[in-house]
Every structure is written in structure tokens, then in C-alpha cells.
Amino acid sequence: MQVFHSVVLRIGRVMDVVGGIILTLMMLITVLDVILRFFKKPITGTYELVFLGGAVVIGCAIPLTSWEGGHVAVDFLLEHFSPALKKMINIITRVMGIAFFAVLGANLAILGTEHFKSGEVSLTLHVPYYPAAYILSLCAFVECLVLISLLIKTISGGEHE
């Protein structure tokens, strides 16, 4: 099991680095666009690139954020519950999360295939939408792996309880 946990963590870290690189590129293109607008030479399609990049950045950040417990958790109510009830609630929410992200990933893959078949592209730069849909699908499936790993740890009494 330790190998599975370390592989999932490594995938999450790689995705986080990819998201960071894309975020840096988004920042650079936005700053460059603002500077060039001053000289009346804006970068065509900046909005489209930042829009698509933002979606990928968010998708890539979700798995490692979940792994590290960096999301907002409303646990002030859970503080008053017994450890066994807390564990049961964690198990239930993780199973629900796995189901949600599995459905999301499958639907994003279907959407990507539809965009690929139809040839749908952005208006200005004619960037195809299907790669973003496939990347977000992959992110959702990796989130499923993270939640499965956390579920195993919760059930076995390990970390992330």
C-alpha cells in the first residue's frame, strides 16, 4: 500500500508543478499584454489563453491540495463527535468524493471527445477545446486516486483522519 500512496503523492506533485508552470505563463502573458496595450499592441487571444490556462491550473491543483488537507474544512461541528463517528463521516465523504470525481472525469472525457469530433475551437486564436477537457478529466481521475488513498489511510487508522 505504501507504494500506491507514494505514487499517488508523486503524481499529485507533478500535476502541481505543471499547474504552477501554467500559472506562471498566464501571469507573464497577462503582464506582457498590459505592457503592450500601453504601446497599442495588445496580444491577441490573451483572454482565451488565460481562461483555458486557469481551468487547467485549478484542475492540477486539486489533487495535491486534497492530499495535504489544504482545502477549507468545516470541522467545528465534528469536534464534538466521538472518534468513531468522525472516522465514519470521513469515510462517507471520501466515498462520495470518489463517486463525484469519477462521474466528473468521465463526463469531461466525453466532452473532450465531442469537442474533438466537432472540431470546436476558441473564437480568436482557434485553439481547440478538447485538450483542456481531457486534461481536466485526467485531473478528476487523479483526484479519485488521491481520495482512494486517503480512504485507505482513514480505514486503516493512518494519517488524514
C-alpha atoms as a printed R data frame, in Angstrom:
    type eleno elety resid chain resno       x      y       z
1   ATOM     1    CA   MET     A     1   0.000  0.000   0.000
2   ATOM     2    CA   GLN     A     2   2.876  2.348   0.739
3   ATOM     3    CA   VAL     A     3   3.946  2.171  -2.914
4   ATOM     4    CA   PHE     A     4   0.422  3.156  -4.023
5   ATOM     5    CA   HIS     A     5   0.387  6.118  -1.602
6   ATOM     6    CA   SER     A     6   3.811  7.330  -2.743
7   ATOM     7    CA   VAL     A     7   2.914  7.006  -6.447
8   ATOM     8    CA   VAL     A     8  -0.307  8.971  -5.918
9   ATOM     9    CA   LEU     A     9   1.592 11.641  -3.995
10  ATOM    10    CA   ARG     A    10   4.245 11.843  -6.726
11  ATOM    11    CA   ILE     A    11   1.570 12.235  -9.437
12  ATOM    12    CA   GLY     A    12  -0.073 14.985  -7.379
13  ATOM    13    CA   ARG     A    13   3.227 16.810  -7.014
14  ATOM    14    CA   VAL     A    14   3.953 16.585 -10.749
15  ATOM    15    CA   MET     A    15   0.487 17.960 -11.506
16  ATOM    16    CA   ASP     A    16   1.079 20.754  -9.014
17  ATOM    17    CA   VAL     A    17   4.334 21.688 -10.793
18  ATOM    18    CA   VAL     A    18   2.553 21.634 -14.168
19  ATOM    19    CA   GLY     A    19  -0.155 23.881 -12.747
20  ATOM    20    CA   GLY     A    20   2.499 26.236 -11.355
21  ATOM    21    CA   ILE     A    21   4.236 26.474 -14.711
22  ATOM    22    CA   ILE     A    22   0.965 27.227 -16.481
23  ATOM    23    CA   LEU     A    23   0.081 29.808 -13.827
24  ATOM    24    CA   THR     A    24   3.460 31.486 -14.326
25  ATOM    25    CA   LEU     A    25   2.919 31.561 -18.090
26  ATOM    26    CA   MET     A    26  -0.556 33.044 -17.564
27  ATOM    27    CA   MET     A    27   0.930 35.745 -15.361
28  ATOM    28    CA   LEU     A    28   3.652 36.530 -17.890
29  ATOM    29    CA   ILE     A    29   1.261 36.750 -20.831
30  ATOM    30    CA   THR     A    30  -1.099 38.971 -18.820
31  ATOM    31    CA   VAL     A    31   1.690 41.330 -17.753
32  ATOM    32    CA   LEU     A    32   3.104 41.399 -21.275
33  ATOM    33    CA   ASP     A    33  -0.368 42.113 -22.678
34  ATOM    34    CA   VAL     A    34  -0.859 45.025 -20.261
35  ATOM    35    CA   ILE     A    35   2.548 46.469 -21.152
36  ATOM    36    CA   LEU     A    36   1.938 46.082 -24.892
37  ATOM    37    CA   ARG     A    37  -1.507 47.682 -24.585
38  ATOM    38    CA   PHE     A    38   0.304 50.796 -23.410
39  ATOM    39    CA   PHE     A    39   2.032 50.810 -26.815
40  ATOM    40    CA   LYS     A    40  -1.255 49.985 -28.628
41  ATOM    41    CA   LYS     A    41  -0.045 46.450 -29.496
42  ATOM    42    CA   PRO     A    42  -2.078 44.050 -27.285
43  ATOM    43    CA   ILE     A    43  -1.592 40.305 -27.538
44  ATOM    44    CA   THR     A    44  -4.483 38.791 -29.462
45  ATOM    45    CA   GLY     A    45  -6.239 35.985 -27.609
46  ATOM    46    CA   THR     A    46  -4.858 36.702 -24.147
47  ATOM    47    CA   TYR     A    47  -8.303 36.219 -22.612
48  ATOM    48    CA   GLU     A    48  -8.696 32.801 -24.251
49  ATOM    49    CA   LEU     A    49  -5.267 31.605 -23.149
50  ATOM    50    CA   VAL     A    50  -5.776 32.791 -19.572
51  ATOM    51    CA   PHE     A    51  -9.275 31.264 -19.491
52  ATOM    52    CA   LEU     A    52  -8.107 27.832 -20.639
53  ATOM    53    CA   GLY     A    53  -4.949 28.011 -18.542
54  ATOM    54    CA   GLY     A    54  -6.948 28.925 -15.447
55  ATOM    55    CA   ALA     A    55  -9.129 25.871 -15.816
56  ATOM    56    CA   VAL     A    56  -6.078 23.618 -16.134
57  ATOM    57    CA   VAL     A    57  -4.334 25.302 -13.172
58  ATOM    58    CA   ILE     A    58  -7.340 24.721 -10.917
59  ATOM    59    CA   GLY     A    59  -7.672 21.113 -12.063
60  ATOM    60    CA   CYS     A    60  -3.987 20.409 -11.496
61  ATOM    61    CA   ALA     A    61  -4.061 21.943  -8.011
62  ATOM    62    CA   ILE     A    62  -6.949 19.865  -6.665
63  ATOM    63    CA   PRO     A    63  -5.171 16.508  -6.056
64  ATOM    64    CA   LEU     A    64  -2.215 17.806  -4.021
65  ATOM    65    CA   THR     A    65  -4.466 20.233  -2.153
66  ATOM    66    CA   SER     A    66  -6.676 17.307  -1.136
67  ATOM    67    CA   TRP     A    67  -3.669 15.196  -0.193
68  ATOM    68    CA   GLU     A    68  -2.304 17.922   2.066
69  ATOM    69    CA   GLY     A    69  -5.716 18.802   3.506
70  ATOM    70    CA   GLY     A    70  -5.316 22.340   2.201
71  ATOM    71    CA   HIS     A    71  -8.979 22.784   1.347
72  ATOM    72    CA   VAL     A    72 -11.460 24.554   3.569
73  ATOM    73    CA   ALA     A    73 -12.925 22.123   6.072
74  ATOM    74    CA   VAL     A    74 -15.851 22.888   8.301
75  ATOM    75    CA   ASP     A    75 -14.972 20.697  11.244
76  ATOM    76    CA   PHE     A    76 -16.097 22.753  14.204
77  ATOM    77    CA   LEU     A    77 -19.214 20.579  14.360
78  ATOM    78    CA   LEU     A    78 -17.169 17.380  14.122
79  ATOM    79    CA   GLU     A    79 -15.090 18.379  17.157
80  ATOM    80    CA   HIS     A    80 -17.973 17.331  19.395
81  ATOM    81    CA   PHE     A    81 -18.300 13.843  17.875
82  ATOM    82    CA   SER     A    82 -16.626 10.665  19.004
83  ATOM    83    CA   PRO     A    83 -13.529  9.466  17.106
84  ATOM    84    CA   ALA     A    84 -15.512  6.542  15.659
85  ATOM    85    CA   LEU     A    85 -18.220  8.868  14.311
86  ATOM    86    CA   LYS     A    86 -15.592 11.243  12.881
87  ATOM    87    CA   LYS     A    87 -13.961  8.307  11.116
88  ATOM    88    CA   MET     A    88 -17.320  7.174   9.702
89  ATOM    89    CA   ILE     A    89 -18.093 10.678   8.421
90  ATOM    90    CA   ASN     A    90 -14.641 10.879   6.787
91  ATOM    91    CA   ILE     A    91 -15.203  7.519   5.113
92  ATOM    92    CA   ILE     A    92 -18.624  8.548   3.812
93  ATOM    93    CA   THR     A    93 -17.431 11.919   2.479
94  ATOM    94    CA   ARG     A    94 -14.427 10.343   0.765
95  ATOM    95    CA   VAL     A    95 -16.583  7.699  -0.913
96  ATOM    96    CA   MET     A    96 -18.942 10.454  -2.082
97  ATOM    97    CA   GLY     A    97 -15.949 12.443  -3.355
98  ATOM    98    CA   ILE     A    98 -14.647  9.438  -5.283
99  ATOM    99    CA   ALA     A    99 -18.057  8.955  -6.901
100 ATOM   100    CA   PHE     A   100 -18.333 12.661  -7.755
101 ATOM   101    CA   PHE     A   101 -14.877 12.948  -9.316
102 ATOM   102    CA   ALA     A   102 -15.297  9.656 -11.210
103 ATOM   103    CA   VAL     A   103 -18.524 10.950 -12.787
104 ATOM   104    CA   LEU     A   104 -16.914 14.339 -13.440
105 ATOM   105    CA   GLY     A   105 -13.858 12.739 -15.058
106 ATOM   106    CA   ALA     A   106 -15.984 10.501 -17.268
107 ATOM   107    CA   ASN     A   107 -18.173 13.403 -18.383
108 ATOM   108    CA   LEU     A   108 -15.164 15.597 -19.112
109 ATOM   109    CA   ALA     A   109 -13.672 12.796 -21.227
110 ATOM   110    CA   ILE     A   110 -16.956 12.542 -23.141
111 ATOM   111    CA   LEU     A   111 -16.999 16.328 -23.577
112 ATOM   112    CA   GLY     A   112 -13.409 16.255 -24.827
113 ATOM   113    CA   THR     A   113 -14.318 13.589 -27.372
114 ATOM   114    CA   GLU     A   114 -17.325 15.628 -28.528
115 ATOM   115    CA   HIS     A   115 -15.148 18.724 -28.934
116 ATOM   116    CA   PHE     A   116 -12.559 16.690 -30.802
117 ATOM   117    CA   LYS     A   117 -15.140 15.228 -33.209
118 ATOM   118    CA   SER     A   118 -16.864 18.560 -33.800
119 ATOM   119    CA   GLY     A   119 -13.589 20.480 -34.131
120 ATOM   120    CA   GLU     A   120 -14.789 23.168 -31.733
121 ATOM   121    CA   VAL     A   121 -12.184 25.874 -31.204
122 ATOM   122    CA   SER     A   122 -11.915 29.232 -29.468
123 ATOM   123    CA   LEU     A   123 -13.091 32.288 -31.372
124 ATOM   124    CA   THR     A   124  -9.931 34.369 -31.671
125 ATOM   125    CA   LEU     A   125  -6.956 32.015 -31.720
126 ATOM   126    CA   HIS     A   126  -8.821 28.909 -32.863
127 ATOM   127    CA   VAL     A   127  -7.322 26.892 -30.002
128 ATOM   128    CA   PRO     A   128  -9.102 23.528 -29.742
129 ATOM   129    CA   TYR     A   129 -11.046 22.941 -26.525
130 ATOM   130    CA   TYR     A   130 -10.635 19.174 -26.347
131 ATOM   131    CA   PRO     A   131  -7.122 19.132 -24.805
132 ATOM   132    CA   ALA     A   132  -8.346 21.174 -21.831
133 ATOM   133    CA   ALA     A   133 -11.320 18.855 -21.357
134 ATOM   134    CA   TYR     A   134  -9.062 15.787 -21.467
135 ATOM   135    CA   ILE     A   135  -6.569 17.353 -19.040
136 ATOM   136    CA   LEU     A   136  -9.375 18.225 -16.616
137 ATOM   137    CA   SER     A   137 -10.697 14.675 -16.970
138 ATOM   138    CA   LEU     A   138  -7.273 13.340 -16.048
139 ATOM   139    CA   CYS     A   139  -7.162 15.703 -13.058
140 ATOM   140    CA   ALA     A   140 -10.532 14.387 -11.848
141 ATOM   141    CA   PHE     A   141  -9.364 10.769 -12.123
142 ATOM   142    CA   VAL     A   142  -6.154 11.585 -10.247
143 ATOM   143    CA   GLU     A   143  -8.304 13.178  -7.548
144 ATOM   144    CA   CYS     A   144 -10.157  9.843  -7.350
145 ATOM   145    CA   LEU     A   145  -6.822  8.126  -6.720
146 ATOM   146    CA   VAL     A   146  -5.973 10.661  -4.019
147 ATOM   147    CA   LEU     A   147  -9.322 10.131  -2.334
148 ATOM   148    CA   ILE     A   148  -8.926  6.344  -2.560
149 ATOM   149    CA   SER     A   149  -5.503  6.649  -0.952
150 ATOM   150    CA   LEU     A   150  -6.892  8.877   1.808
151 ATOM   151    CA   LEU     A   151  -9.808  6.476   2.268
152 ATOM   152    CA   ILE     A   152  -7.418  3.563   2.726
153 ATOM   153    CA   LYS     A   153  -5.449  5.588   5.261
154 ATOM   154    CA   THR     A   154  -8.620  6.527   7.120
155 ATOM   155    CA   ILE     A   155  -9.896  2.958   7.246
156 ATOM   156    CA   SER     A   156  -6.532  1.583   8.348
157 ATOM   157    CA   GLY     A   157  -6.190  4.242  11.039
158 ATOM   158    CA   GLY     A   158  -3.307  6.049   9.350
159 ATOM   159    CA   GLU     A   159  -2.915  9.726   8.531
160 ATOM   160    CA   HIS     A   160  -5.599 12.128   7.325
161 ATOM   161    CA   GLU     A   161  -8.252 11.209   9.830
